[in-house]
């Protein structure tokens, strides 16, 4: 399941794309338009800046803006940053989780196929696709 962090991150990014005029957009404006808690959005926005998906500026004309054009972002990269792995089972979530049943697991091919479908869907969807 995708958490509120992942969903709200997409909403922040989409709001910035919809309201882009070249200047920084205050988080309070995004929070009002999206009807979300500014405090919670602050945490998410900082992580988006750390992940180099947004740039932020403080001060009177401060706020946030996209680092790239909306068509250059995939929903997959936003979700990966906010959620970590979207894998449906732990054995696919990371290389470090080496399941001892991996070599003879009869269900692994199904989970692998599903994992690839989810990956392809979110990485095939651009932020700009949500603007239309």
N, C-alpha and C positions, 0 to 999 in steps of 0.2 A: 504494500500500500504506500502511496506517495503521501508524505506528511504535509502539514500546513506550511512548513518551511519551503518545501519544493514548490508547492502551488503558489504561495505568496511571492516567491522569487520570480516566478514567471509573470505574475501580475505586475510586479514592480517594473520588470524589464519591458513588458508590453505597454504599461502606462508611460514610461519614458519614451518609447518609440512613438506612441500616439501623440505625445505633447512636445516632441523635439522641435525647438526653435533655435538650437545652437547654444543656448545658455543652460546653466545648471538649474535643476528643478528641485525646489525644497521638498524634503520628505513629508512635511506636514501637508503639502498639497496632494501628494500621492496618497497619503493616508486618508485624507478627506474624500478624494474621488473614489478610492477603492473601499471605503468604509471599513478600514482596518486600523488596528492599534499602532500608533506612531512608534511607541517603545519597541514593539515586536519587530516592526519594519526596520528600525535602526540596527538591530542585531543582524537581520538578514542582509541589509544593504552593506554593512561592514564586511560581511563574508563575501558578497559579490565583488566588492572592491579588492579584497585580499586575493580573490580568484581571478582578478584582472578582467572581469566582465563589465564593471562600471568604473568610472572615475568619480571622485568626490572632492568637494571643496568646501571649506568652512568659511564663516563670515557672512556679512550682510547679503551678498549675492551668491551664497553657497548653495549646495545641494548635490544632486547626482545627475549624471548623464551617461549614455552608452559610450563605450570605447570604440565601437565599430557600427557599421550600418546594420539595421535589423536583419537583412538577408544574409549576413555573415555569422549570425548566431544560430546554433541548433538548440532545440529544446532539450536534447540529450545532454549537451554540455552543461546547461543550467542545472538540470536535475542531478547529474553526476556530482557537480560541485556541492549541491545542497544535501543530497541524500546519500552520497557514497554509491555503493553498488545497488542496482535495481534488480539484481539476480533473484529469481524466485526461490532458490534453494541455497543453503550455506556452502555447499561444495563447489558452486560456481561463482560465489561472491568474491573470492580472491585466490591468488596462487598459493597463499600461505595455508589455506584450509584444504589440505590434501586428505581427502576422505580415503580410508583404507579399503572401502568397497568400490572405489572408482573403476578398477579394472574389470569388474564383473557385475556392476550395477545395471540391472535391466531397465531401470527408469531414467538413467542419466541421458540417453539420447533424446528422450522426450523433453526433459528439462533444458537441455542444451538448445534444442530447436526453439522452444518457447522463449528462452533468454535471448536468442538471436533475433527473433521476431520483435520483441520489445525494444531491443537496441536499435534495430533498423528503423522501426517506427519513429522513435523519438529523435534519432540522429538524421532521419529523413525529413523531419518537420522543422522549418525555419521559424524564427520569431516573426519574420515578415508574413508568413502564412497566416498568422493569427490576426494580422491587421485587417484582413479583408473580410 
